[in-house]
Amino acid sequence: MADVPSYKSVVIRLFPPPRETKILDRVLVKVSKLLEISKREFQKSLWHRWREEFSEGHTRLIDLLSQRFTSSVMENKIIPLDERNYRIVKVNGWYNIELKLLMKSKRKADKIYVPFCRSGCDYYGEILEGTAFPAFIFKDGGNFFLSVSIPLTIKYDEQRPSVVFGIDLNMYKHTASLYNPITKQFEVNMFFDLKPTDRKIKDIQREISRIQRGRKWEELEKNEKKRIQDLYLVIKEVIKKAHGDFISRLIDVADKYWREGFNVIFVLEDLKGITKRIEKIHPSFNRWLHSQWCYRKFAVMLETKGYPVKYVEPKDTSKICHRCGKQGKTYGKHKRLFKCNYCGLKDFNRDLNAARNIALKLIKK
């Protein structure tokens, strides 16, 4: 099997106890001081180097170039980690980051343990006890986070035939259709209804509206702001749960075809501009379910499952007949049906037609 190298970055919330919080804060302060010294030296070095190479430029231009380049490179204060100064361990049943830090009072490195929640991570299956992928710790809004680069092994063998799973993400339901180029048939069709998820989100949004009561954010009490922020996190979890349920069904089919000797390639529409098209078609539909974040979240979750994920241009996937390639028409009460006057296709699900076109686009590409 040919392993296609791929890396994904995941950010994990850390929950350091008070003592460990003080230690991490002290380390970041030291990193900040070190970077300030290095920043000045780096900027000075760049200035002299560019002055030699860019003799026709105004000195102010060189000043700005060296300042802004140095700031962009060295502005972020982080604690870099590798296998020599950290690893993931279990302590009393909880996953922890074991850090080796040189304490001021000691001449050798001491170990501290910082808990984190593995279950909140899309890549939790890859984060195992004893592992130490390249990572760094940073602080944002008073909270500490661990950013980890996780290597993923993609299931793909150049000696195998490939089937293509086209997926259409839209405002009413997610739809998928698997095409087998050997049989020249669409062998699997799948639908996932988003209406229950939509109802859950709208119930949460109504609760948020009851808390706000038409007031601006700065007019809310501290506990009200906290409650609203928690409810927004619940909305995201509801969306992730829906995505996860649909992806589980997709992966069950993909695993079956892999066991039968096929590569499986998932195909999605390019996400750029997709939200603008949805707002134009149905401006009143739930923004949470059809935001750029929502679609990207689905793609990221799918990419963690070990199968190739490709993207195609979304143009006309709902307008062209998958059977003959000619322009068709949508009709019905909510424009959910598709027909083609050229080949006689009629009363066909519009979303399924789009999913099949997405799969065929990759085949033709």
DAPE-V476669 format. One record per residue. N is the residue number from 0. PSI is psi in whole degrees, -180 to 180 (999 if undefined). Layout:
N&PSI / N&PSI
This chain:
0&135 / 1&118 / 2&119 / 3&114 / 4&135 / 5&141 / 6&142 / 7&139 / 8&136 / 9&140 / 10&125 / 11&133 / 12&129 / 13&152 / 14&69 / 15&137 / 16&169 / 17&-45 / 18&-46 / 19&-32 / 20&-44 / 21&-39 / 22&-46 / 23&-40 / 24&-42 / 25&-40 / 26&-42 / 27&-37 / 28&-43 / 29&-41 / 30&-42 / 31&-45 / 32&-42 / 33&-42 / 34&-33 / 35&-41 / 36&-49 / 37&-34 / 38&-45 / 39&-42 / 40&-42 / 41&-44 / 42&-43 / 43&-42 / 44&-44 / 45&-42 / 46&-48 / 47&-38 / 48&-47 / 49&-28 / 50&-36 / 51&-40 / 52&-22 / 53&56 / 54&-23 / 55&-11 / 56&153 / 57&144 / 58&-30 / 59&-36 / 60&-43 / 61&-38 / 62&-51 / 63&-42 / 64&-47 / 65&-39 / 66&-49 / 67&-36 / 68&-44 / 69&-42 / 70&-43 / 71&-32 / 72&-38 / 73&12 / 74&-37 / 75&131 / 76&115 / 77&162 / 78&103 / 79&144 / 80&149 / 81&-168 / 82&-14 / 83&-19 / 84&8 / 85&162 / 86&165 / 87&127 / 88&166 / 89&129 / 90&115 / 91&38 / 92&-5 / 93&142 / 94&136 / 95&154 / 96&118 / 97&114 / 98&138 / 99&112 / 100&141 / 101&111 / 102&150 / 103&-34 / 104&-6 / 105&158 / 106&-7 / 107&162 / 108&139 / 109&158 / 110&136 / 111&156 / 112&126 / 113&115 / 114&154 / 115&165 / 116&107 / 117&-31 / 118&-18 / 119&11 / 120&133 / 121&-23 / 122&22 / 123&-29 / 124&-23 / 125&-17 / 126&99 / 127&161 / 128&133 / 129&-10 / 130&159 / 131&73 / 132&156 / 133&134 / 134&172 / 135&152 / 136&138 / 137&164 / 138&135 / 139&122 / 140&31 / 141&-5 / 142&148 / 143&144 / 144&152 / 145&122 / 146&121 / 147&135 / 148&112 / 149&123 / 150&132 / 151&139 / 152&121 / 153&132 / 154&103 / 155&128 / 156&119 / 157&-19 / 158&-11 / 159&152 / 160&157 / 161&141 / 162&154 / 163&129 / 164&99 / 165&134 / 166&127 / 167&116 / 168&120 / 169&-173 / 170&-21 / 171&-41 / 172&154 / 173&140 / 174&142 / 175&148 / 176&129 / 177&126 / 178&131 / 179&108 / 180&-22 / 181&-49 / 182&-12 / 183&38 / 184&150 / 185&110 / 186&-19 / 187&133 / 188&137 / 189&143 / 190&143 / 191&114 / 192&127 / 193&-3 / 194&-42 / 195&-40 / 196&-41 / 197&-41 / 198&-41 / 199&-44 / 200&-41 / 201&-34 / 202&-42 / 203&-39 / 204&-36 / 205&-38 / 206&-40 / 207&-42 / 208&-36 / 209&-36 / 210&-43 / 211&-41 / 212&43 / 213&4 / 214&155 / 215&161 / 216&-43 / 217&-13 / 218&-8 / 219&154 / 220&162 / 221&-43 / 222&-31 / 223&-41 / 224&-43 / 225&-41 / 226&-42 / 227&-43 / 228&-40 / 229&-39 / 230&-36 / 231&-37 / 232&-37 / 233&-41 / 234&-45 / 235&-39 / 236&-38 / 237&-42 / 238&-44 / 239&-37 / 240&-43 / 241&-46 / 242&-45 / 243&-40 / 244&-43 / 245&-43 / 246&-37 / 247&-41 / 248&-40 / 249&-44 / 250&-34 / 251&-44 / 252&-43 / 253&-43 / 254&-38 / 255&-46 / 256&-35 / 257&-42 / 258&-28 / 259&2 / 260&18 / 261&145 / 262&150 / 263&123 / 264&122 / 265&141 / 266&128 / 267&160 / 268&147 / 269&129 / 270&-16 / 271&125 / 272&-3 / 273&-36 / 274&-34 / 275&-39 / 276&-40 / 277&-43 / 278&-34 / 279&-38 / 280&-43 / 281&78 / 282&-19 / 283&0 / 284&161 / 285&117 / 286&-31 / 287&-44 / 288&-22 / 289&44 / 290&165 / 291&-38 / 292&-43 / 293&-48 / 294&-40 / 295&-36 / 296&-42 / 297&-46 / 298&-43 / 299&-44 / 300&-39 / 301&-37 / 302&-19 / 303&-6 / 304&0 / 305&8 / 306&150 / 307&140 / 308&121 / 309&162 / 310&140 / 311&162 / 312&129 / 313&-4 / 314&126 / 315&17 / 316&-26 / 317&-7 / 318&-22 / 319&142 / 320&126 / 321&-22 / 322&-41 / 323&-13 / 324&6 / 325&166 / 326&131 / 327&-167 / 328&146 / 329&146 / 330&-177 / 331&175 / 332&-43 / 333&22 / 334&38 / 335&-6 / 336&155 / 337&142 / 338&155 / 339&121 / 340&-12 / 341&-45 / 342&-5 / 343&4 / 344&132 / 345&162 / 346&37 / 347&142 / 348&125 / 349&-40 / 350&-37 / 351&-38 / 352&-42 / 353&-44 / 354&-40 / 355&-39 / 356&-37 / 357&-43 / 358&-44 / 359&-31 / 360&-40 / 361&-39 / 362&-47 / 363&-35 / 364&999
